[in-house]
Protein backbone atom coordinates (compact mmCIF):
# COMPACT_ATOMS: atom_id res chain seq x y z
CA UNK A 1 0.00 0.00 0.00
CA UNK A 2 2.78 2.35 0.90
CA UNK A 3 4.64 1.56 -2.31
CA UNK A 4 1.51 2.25 -4.38
CA UNK A 5 1.07 5.72 -2.81
CA UNK A 6 4.69 6.47 -3.46
CA UNK A 7 4.29 5.53 -7.17
CA UNK A 8 1.14 7.63 -7.60
CA UNK A 9 2.88 10.69 -6.17
CA UNK A 10 5.86 10.26 -8.49
CA UNK A 11 3.81 9.87 -11.68
CA UNK A 12 3.45 12.97 -13.77
CA UNK A 13 0.14 14.39 -14.86
CA UNK A 14 0.66 13.27 -18.45
CA UNK A 15 1.36 9.69 -17.36
CA UNK A 16 -1.91 9.65 -15.44
CA UNK A 17 -3.80 11.02 -18.44
CA UNK A 18 -2.18 8.47 -20.72
CA UNK A 19 -3.06 5.69 -18.29
CA UNK A 20 -6.72 6.73 -18.19
CA UNK A 21 -6.96 7.16 -21.97
CA UNK A 22 -5.19 3.88 -22.73
CA UNK A 23 -7.83 1.94 -20.80
CA UNK A 24 -10.41 3.36 -23.16
CA UNK A 25 -13.01 3.91 -20.48
CA UNK A 26 -13.78 7.55 -21.11
CA UNK A 27 -13.99 7.80 -24.90
CA UNK A 28 -14.86 4.25 -25.90
CA UNK A 29 -18.00 5.47 -27.73
CA UNK A 30 -16.36 8.64 -29.10
CA UNK A 31 -16.12 12.13 -27.71
CA UNK A 32 -19.36 13.15 -25.97
CA UNK A 33 -20.90 16.26 -27.48
CA UNK A 34 -21.59 17.68 -24.03
CA UNK A 35 -17.89 18.62 -23.78
CA UNK A 36 -17.89 20.75 -26.95
CA UNK A 37 -19.01 24.06 -25.35
CA UNK A 38 -16.27 23.84 -22.72
CA UNK A 39 -13.73 22.77 -25.33
CA UNK A 40 -14.60 25.70 -27.60
CA UNK A 41 -14.54 28.10 -24.66
CA UNK A 42 -11.03 26.99 -23.68
CA UNK A 43 -9.90 27.13 -27.30
CA UNK A 44 -11.28 30.66 -27.53
CA UNK A 45 -9.44 31.64 -24.33
CA UNK A 46 -6.20 30.13 -25.66
CA UNK A 47 -6.44 31.91 -29.01
CA UNK A 48 -7.31 35.17 -27.26
CA UNK A 49 -4.37 34.78 -24.90
CA UNK A 50 -1.97 34.09 -27.77
CA UNK A 51 -3.32 37.03 -29.76
CA UNK A 52 -3.06 39.36 -26.80
CA UNK A 53 0.53 38.22 -26.16
CA UNK A 54 1.45 38.99 -29.78
CA UNK A 55 -0.25 42.39 -29.52
CA UNK A 56 1.62 43.28 -26.32
CA UNK A 57 4.97 42.22 -27.83
CA UNK A 58 4.28 44.32 -30.92
CA UNK A 59 3.35 47.28 -28.72
CA UNK A 60 6.55 46.86 -26.67
CA UNK A 61 8.68 46.86 -29.84
CA UNK A 62 6.89 49.97 -31.08
CA UNK A 63 7.42 51.67 -27.71
CA UNK A 64 11.14 50.88 -27.82
CA UNK A 65 11.37 52.31 -31.34
CA UNK A 66 9.57 55.48 -30.27
CA UNK A 67 11.83 55.87 -27.24
CA UNK A 68 14.89 55.72 -29.48
CA UNK A 69 13.35 58.31 -31.81
CA UNK A 70 12.58 60.60 -28.88
CA UNK A 71 16.16 60.34 -27.66
CA UNK A 72 17.46 61.18 -31.14
CA UNK A 73 15.10 64.15 -31.42
CA UNK A 74 16.09 65.34 -27.95
CA UNK A 75 19.77 65.23 -28.95
CA UNK A 76 18.98 67.12 -32.19
CA UNK A 77 17.03 69.73 -30.23
CA UNK A 78 19.88 70.25 -27.77
CA UNK A 79 22.39 70.65 -30.61
CA UNK A 80 20.17 73.07 -32.52
CA UNK A 81 19.48 75.10 -29.40
CA UNK A 82 23.20 75.38 -28.64
CA UNK A 83 23.88 76.50 -32.23
CA UNK A 84 21.06 79.06 -32.05
CA UNK A 85 22.36 80.45 -28.76
CA UNK A 86 25.87 80.76 -30.21
CA UNK A 87 24.73 82.39 -33.45
CA UNK A 88 22.45 84.86 -31.67
CA UNK A 89 25.30 86.36 -29.64
CA UNK A 90 25.96 90.00 -30.44
CA UNK A 91 29.47 89.33 -31.75
CA UNK A 92 28.26 86.61 -34.15
CA UNK A 93 25.34 88.72 -35.38
CA UNK A 94 27.62 91.69 -36.01
CA UNK A 95 29.99 89.50 -38.07
CA UNK A 96 27.11 88.32 -40.26
CA UNK A 97 25.59 91.75 -40.89
CA UNK A 98 28.88 93.50 -41.81
CA UNK A 99 28.47 92.35 -45.39
CA UNK A 100 25.19 94.32 -45.56
CA UNK A 101 26.91 97.49 -44.37
CA UNK A 102 25.43 97.43 -40.90
CA UNK A 103 27.62 98.02 -37.88
CA UNK A 104 27.37 98.00 -34.14
CA UNK A 105 26.29 101.32 -32.58
CA UNK A 106 29.12 103.16 -30.86
CA UNK A 107 26.92 104.84 -28.25
CA UNK A 108 24.56 103.24 -25.84
CA UNK A 109 20.82 103.60 -26.44
CA UNK A 110 19.06 106.61 -24.94
CA UNK A 111 15.87 106.40 -22.99
CA UNK A 112 12.96 108.45 -24.28
CA UNK A 113 10.85 109.96 -21.53
CA UNK A 114 7.26 110.82 -22.29
CA UNK A 115 5.18 112.78 -19.84
CA UNK A 116 1.81 111.32 -18.93
CA UNK A 117 0.02 114.40 -20.26
CA UNK A 118 1.65 113.97 -23.69
CA UNK A 119 0.68 110.35 -23.90
CA UNK A 120 -3.07 110.89 -23.58
C-alpha positions as CSV (number, residue, x, y, z in Angstrom):
1,X,0.0,0.0,0.0
2,X,2.8,2.4,0.9
3,X,4.6,1.6,-2.3
4,X,1.5,2.3,-4.4
5,X,1.1,5.7,-2.8
6,X,4.7,6.5,-3.5
7,X,4.3,5.5,-7.2
8,X,1.1,7.6,-7.6
9,X,2.9,10.7,-6.2
10,X,5.9,10.3,-8.5
11,X,3.8,9.9,-11.7
12,X,3.5,13.0,-13.8
13,X,0.1,14.4,-14.9
14,X,0.7,13.3,-18.4
15,X,1.4,9.7,-17.4
16,X,-1.9,9.7,-15.4
17,X,-3.8,11.0,-18.4
18,X,-2.2,8.5,-20.7
19,X,-3.1,5.7,-18.3
20,X,-6.7,6.7,-18.2
21,X,-7.0,7.2,-22.0
22,X,-5.2,3.9,-22.7
23,X,-7.8,1.9,-20.8
24,X,-10.4,3.4,-23.2
25,X,-13.0,3.9,-20.5
26,X,-13.8,7.6,-21.1
27,X,-14.0,7.8,-24.9
28,X,-14.9,4.2,-25.9
29,X,-18.0,5.5,-27.7
30,X,-16.4,8.6,-29.1
31,X,-16.1,12.1,-27.7
32,X,-19.4,13.1,-26.0
33,X,-20.9,16.3,-27.5
34,X,-21.6,17.7,-24.0
35,X,-17.9,18.6,-23.8
36,X,-17.9,20.8,-27.0
37,X,-19.0,24.1,-25.4
38,X,-16.3,23.8,-22.7
39,X,-13.7,22.8,-25.3
40,X,-14.6,25.7,-27.6
41,X,-14.5,28.1,-24.7
42,X,-11.0,27.0,-23.7
43,X,-9.9,27.1,-27.3
44,X,-11.3,30.7,-27.5
45,X,-9.4,31.6,-24.3
46,X,-6.2,30.1,-25.7
47,X,-6.4,31.9,-29.0
48,X,-7.3,35.2,-27.3
49,X,-4.4,34.8,-24.9
50,X,-2.0,34.1,-27.8
51,X,-3.3,37.0,-29.8
52,X,-3.1,39.4,-26.8
53,X,0.5,38.2,-26.2
54,X,1.5,39.0,-29.8
55,X,-0.3,42.4,-29.5
56,X,1.6,43.3,-26.3
57,X,5.0,42.2,-27.8
58,X,4.3,44.3,-30.9
59,X,3.3,47.3,-28.7
60,X,6.5,46.9,-26.7
61,X,8.7,46.9,-29.8
62,X,6.9,50.0,-31.1
63,X,7.4,51.7,-27.7
64,X,11.1,50.9,-27.8
65,X,11.4,52.3,-31.3
66,X,9.6,55.5,-30.3
67,X,11.8,55.9,-27.2
68,X,14.9,55.7,-29.5
69,X,13.4,58.3,-31.8
70,X,12.6,60.6,-28.9
71,X,16.2,60.3,-27.7
72,X,17.5,61.2,-31.1
73,X,15.1,64.1,-31.4
74,X,16.1,65.3,-27.9
75,X,19.8,65.2,-29.0
76,X,19.0,67.1,-32.2
77,X,17.0,69.7,-30.2
78,X,19.9,70.3,-27.8
79,X,22.4,70.6,-30.6
80,X,20.2,73.1,-32.5
81,X,19.5,75.1,-29.4
82,X,23.2,75.4,-28.6
83,X,23.9,76.5,-32.2
84,X,21.1,79.1,-32.0
85,X,22.4,80.5,-28.8
86,X,25.9,80.8,-30.2
87,X,24.7,82.4,-33.4
88,X,22.5,84.9,-31.7
89,X,25.3,86.4,-29.6
90,X,26.0,90.0,-30.4
91,X,29.5,89.3,-31.7
92,X,28.3,86.6,-34.2
93,X,25.3,88.7,-35.4
94,X,27.6,91.7,-36.0
95,X,30.0,89.5,-38.1
96,X,27.1,88.3,-40.3
97,X,25.6,91.7,-40.9
98,X,28.9,93.5,-41.8
99,X,28.5,92.4,-45.4
100,X,25.2,94.3,-45.6
101,X,26.9,97.5,-44.4
102,X,25.4,97.4,-40.9
103,X,27.6,98.0,-37.9
104,X,27.4,98.0,-34.1
105,X,26.3,101.3,-32.6
106,X,29.1,103.2,-30.9
107,X,26.9,104.8,-28.2
108,X,24.6,103.2,-25.8
109,X,20.8,103.6,-26.4
110,X,19.1,106.6,-24.9
111,X,15.9,106.4,-23.0
112,X,13.0,108.5,-24.3
113,X,10.9,110.0,-21.5
114,X,7.3,110.8,-22.3
115,X,5.2,112.8,-19.8
116,X,1.8,111.3,-18.9
117,X,0.0,114.4,-20.3
118,X,1.6,114.0,-23.7
119,X,0.7,110.4,-23.9
120,X,-3.1,110.9,-23.6
